[in-house]
Amino acid sequence: MFDLTGKSALITGGASGIGEAIARAFVAQGARVVIGDRDASRALQLAEEIGAEGTALDVTDPRSLRAAMDRAIDAAGGLDLLVNCAGLMHVGKLHETEPEDYDRIQAVNARGVYLACRAAIEPMLRRRSGNIINIASVASLIAVERRFAYCVSKGAVLEMTRALAIDYARDGIRANAICPGTVDTPMIRGYVQKYFGDDVAGTLAQLHERQPIGRMGEAREIAALAVFLAADESAFMTGAALPIDGGWTAK
Ligand SMILES: NC(=O)c1ccc[n+]([C@@H]2O[C@H](COP(=O)([O-])OP(=O)(O)OC[C@H]3O[C@@H](n4cnc5c(N)ncnc54)[C@H](O)[C@@H]3O)[C@@H](O)[C@H]2O)c1
């Protein structure tokens, strides 16, 4: 079950956290993986460690996306899987969100997903086959306090996923969104340090506590769901928004 042998994948933001866990899981299931990340040295280092390819990638730059896409296609003869995982966090209500923060978050989290899908769709259409997995968030489904710009960006990711799913359903291309709750990754550790540096332990405890299950998720738990969506066993699924959140959105 869930064999990915022969499938090629590009994972944006694949050098850290959830993307790293997905890269590891895809390789373990037999996929040929290109890890694209703004942190090129980490992408190359991880790729070497796990038997993937690594490349510099900035999802805000169409030329950089084109080059990473070509790399994935050249390596495997086509692109089966695009995983959009690159993302940034910002903490603040509307009045605490400067226009430049807003633009920075949308540029990566929302426009970056648009640009990556735009670069992947024509090669996928040519083969009449493709599978897009977007790492959205619980913030695509519900509002999360003091995450204004992030919520807006992740709402866009979910609607993009649904629009893609509908538009390309008859072209052999599917698109689904994974909506994680809080997952213990360098992103979380980084923003806790940046915005809540005066009470790191207390903030981490709150982040565990806000999931009814009583803890943050682990990146490998999100990766397991990505493997299912990448595999042929999920072929009937498209346009889905899948919460994986310790019960958060069930409240
Ligand atoms: N950690 C969580 O609690 C959580 C919850 C829900 C959704 N998510 C989403 O999961 C995704 C991964 O988050 P994470 O927690 O693993 O974060 P992370 O910071 O560990 O990893 C994100 C990666 O994206 C890369 N990146 C950032 N900007 C980029 C750009 N312009 N081009 C290419 N790469 C870029 C970073 O270098 C990093 O390697 C994000 O989209 C995030 O919003 C995370």
Ligand as a Chemical Component Dictionary entry (heavy atoms), coordinates in Angstrom:
data_LIG
# 
_chem_comp.id                   LIG 
_chem_comp.type                 NON-POLYMER 
_chem_comp.pdbx_formal_charge   0 
_chem_comp.three_letter_code    LIG 
# 
loop_
_chem_comp_atom.comp_id 
_chem_comp_atom.atom_id 
_chem_comp_atom.alt_atom_id 
_chem_comp_atom.type_symbol 
_chem_comp_atom.charge 
_chem_comp_atom.model_Cartn_x 
_chem_comp_atom.model_Cartn_y 
_chem_comp_atom.model_Cartn_z 
_chem_comp_atom.pdbx_ordinal 
LIG N1  N1  N 0  4.233  24.047 11.893 1  
LIG C1  C1  C 0  2.925  24.227 11.982 2  
LIG O1  O1  O 0  2.326  24.271 13.067 3  
LIG C2  C2  C 0  2.110  24.352 10.733 4  
LIG C3  C3  C 0  0.711  24.211 10.844 5  
LIG C4  C4  C 0  -0.065 24.324 9.694  6  
LIG C5  C5  C 0  0.534  24.573 8.477  7  
LIG N2  N2  N 1  1.885  24.716 8.420  8  
LIG C6  C6  C 0  2.455  24.992 7.104  9  
LIG O2  O2  O 0  3.360  23.977 6.765  10 
LIG C7  C7  C 0  4.359  24.505 5.899  11 
LIG C8  C8  C 0  5.733  24.156 6.453  12 
LIG O3  O3  O 0  5.859  24.745 7.727  13 
LIG P1  P1  P 0  6.944  24.260 8.794  14 
LIG O4  O4  O 0  6.315  24.438 10.111 15 
LIG O5  O5  O -1 7.489  22.941 8.398  16 
LIG O6  O6  O 0  8.012  25.427 8.609  17 
LIG P2  P2  P 0  9.607  25.450 8.480  18 
LIG O7  O7  O 0  9.991  26.853 8.711  19 
LIG O8  O8  O 0  10.218 24.374 9.315  20 
LIG O9  O9  O 0  9.823  25.091 6.931  21 
LIG C9  C9  C 0  9.450  25.981 5.923  22 
LIG C10 C10 C 0  10.469 25.921 4.808  23 
LIG O10 O10 O 0  10.048 26.825 3.766  24 
LIG C11 C11 C 0  11.205 27.457 3.267  25 
LIG N3  N3  N 0  10.848 28.712 2.605  26 
LIG C12 C12 C 0  10.422 29.870 3.160  27 
LIG N4  N4  N 0  10.247 30.813 2.227  28 
LIG C13 C13 C 0  10.553 30.231 1.040  29 
LIG C14 C14 C 0  10.574 30.688 -0.301 30 
LIG N5  N5  N 0  10.267 31.969 -0.626 31 
LIG N6  N6  N 0  10.917 29.817 -1.275 32 
LIG C15 C15 C 0  11.261 28.542 -0.969 33 
LIG N7  N7  N 0  11.298 28.069 0.286  34 
LIG C16 C16 C 0  10.942 28.899 1.281  35 
LIG C17 C17 C 0  12.085 27.677 4.483  36 
LIG O11 O11 O 0  13.449 27.902 4.133  37 
LIG C18 C18 C 0  11.870 26.361 5.244  38 
LIG O12 O12 O 0  12.826 25.382 4.866  39 
LIG C19 C19 C 0  4.101  26.015 5.817  40 
LIG O13 O13 O 0  3.367  26.301 4.643  41 
LIG C20 C20 C 0  3.262  26.273 7.047  42 
LIG O14 O14 O 0  2.453  27.395 6.902  43 
LIG C21 C21 C 0  2.694  24.610 9.501  44 
# 
loop_
_chem_comp_bond.comp_id 
_chem_comp_bond.atom_id_1 
_chem_comp_bond.atom_id_2 
_chem_comp_bond.value_order 
_chem_comp_bond.pdbx_ordinal 
LIG N1  C1  SING 1  
LIG C1  O1  DOUB 2  
LIG C1  C2  SING 3  
LIG C2  C3  SING 4  
LIG C2  C21 DOUB 5  
LIG C3  C4  DOUB 6  
LIG C4  C5  SING 7  
LIG C5  N2  DOUB 8  
LIG N2  C6  SING 9  
LIG N2  C21 SING 10 
LIG C6  O2  SING 11 
LIG C6  C20 SING 12 
LIG O2  C7  SING 13 
LIG C7  C8  SING 14 
LIG C7  C19 SING 15 
LIG C8  O3  SING 16 
LIG O3  P1  SING 17 
LIG P1  O4  DOUB 18 
LIG P1  O5  SING 19 
LIG P1  O6  SING 20 
LIG O6  P2  SING 21 
LIG P2  O7  DOUB 22 
LIG P2  O8  SING 23 
LIG P2  O9  SING 24 
LIG O9  C9  SING 25 
LIG C9  C10 SING 26 
LIG C10 O10 SING 27 
LIG C10 C18 SING 28 
LIG O10 C11 SING 29 
LIG C11 N3  SING 30 
LIG C11 C17 SING 31 
LIG N3  C12 SING 32 
LIG N3  C16 SING 33 
LIG C12 N4  DOUB 34 
LIG N4  C13 SING 35 
LIG C13 C14 SING 36 
LIG C13 C16 DOUB 37 
LIG C14 N5  SING 38 
LIG C14 N6  DOUB 39 
LIG N6  C15 SING 40 
LIG C15 N7  DOUB 41 
LIG N7  C16 SING 42 
LIG C17 O11 SING 43 
LIG C17 C18 SING 44 
LIG C18 O12 SING 45 
LIG C19 O13 SING 46 
LIG C19 C20 SING 47 
LIG C20 O14 SING 48 
# 
